[in-house]
Amino acid sequence: MSEKFDDVPEEFWGDPTRIWQVQISGENNFDDYSFMGCLNGFQSDPEWRSVFDPIKDETGMQAFLDRLQGHFDLCKSPMNKDGSQFLYMHPSRTDSKNLPEKAKLIALVKRHMQTMVKALDAAGQPENADKLRGIDISWADSEYYNSLEFDEQRALWDGKPLGFYLSEAWDFTWYLDGAPEIRGCLYEAVYSLANDFALTRYLMQSFMDHGLDVDAEYELKWKHKGVFYFDETACYVTVEQ
């Protein structure tokens, strides 16, 4: 490939298909950050997968493309006419009469909690894994959630946010040997869909080397608009309004 550039030629902007094509072909080698937003326009293109045909048989690509198509299908909504990365919403998430049962959301959080415990253990953080393993999980009204400034990673353990430890734990998962050479570009593109690491982990799990269950967090957040958050002693589950 040619020397790596920090930006994309001006004539390529507004043409994400062309940006991917020249990267995959080796005609150019853009900086990974150049791909932020370069999947957003593919939702309405029924032929978008063809862009990746030259690398579709590389390790993990078919599973990645299938998950991305499934996510596009989930996110098609009248609320997303302009393709905004912050307005991806399945219609069922906006219907107050169609909210999932409390027990189902709590079960999804328990599944995800088990995944986080395994990630912490595998990353050499058994003490933090034990703390998370012993946390109680219960339902909280959405009004209570909205009145707090907590988010799912703000609980302080030894003076640091829980998210600090979990971020270190996830680092060990990247990458599978033989994954596409452009996986860094894919990572930036997928993360910029909604600036959501849960979505990134779900869509890119075929490039991760861990065997962990990352589906539960995706189902909780994206299919049901569920949220969970911590104080120092407990985990609370609810539906974001």
HELIX and SHEET records of a PDB file:
HELIX    1   1 GLU A   10  PHE A   12  5                                   3    
HELIX    2   2 PRO A   16  SER A   25  1                                  10    
HELIX    3   3 ASP A   32  PHE A   35  5                                   4    
HELIX    4   4 ASN A   40  PHE A   42  5                                   3    
HELIX    5   5 TRP A   48  ILE A   55  5                                   8    
HELIX    6   6 MET A   61  CYS A   75  1                                  15    
HELIX    7   7 PRO A   78  ASN A   80  5                                   3    
HELIX    8   8 PRO A   91  THR A   94  5                                   4    
HELIX    9   9 SER A   96  ASN A   98  5                                   3    
HELIX   10  10 LYS A  102  ALA A  122  1                                  21    
HELIX   11  11 PRO A  126  ARG A  133  1                                   8    
HELIX   12  12 SER A  142  ASN A  146  1                                   5    
HELIX   13  13 LEU A  162  ASP A  171  1                                  10    
HELIX   14  14 ARG A  183  ALA A  194  1                                  12    
HELIX   15  15 PHE A  197  LEU A  203  1                                   7    
HELIX   16  16 GLN A  205  PHE A  207  5                                   3    
HELIX   17  17 ASP A  215  TYR A  218  1                                   4    
HELIX   18  18 GLU A  219  LYS A  223  3                                   5    
SHEET    1   A 2 LYS A   4  PHE A   5  0                                        
SHEET    2   A 2 ASN A  29  PHE A  30  1                                        
SHEET    1   B 3 ASP A 136  TRP A 139  0                                        
SHEET    2   B 3 ALA A 234  VAL A 239  1                                        
SHEET    3   B 3 GLY A 226  PHE A 230 -1                                        
SHEET    1   C 2 LEU A 156  TRP A 157  0                                        
SHEET    2   C 2 LYS A 160  PRO A 161 -1                                        
END                                                                             
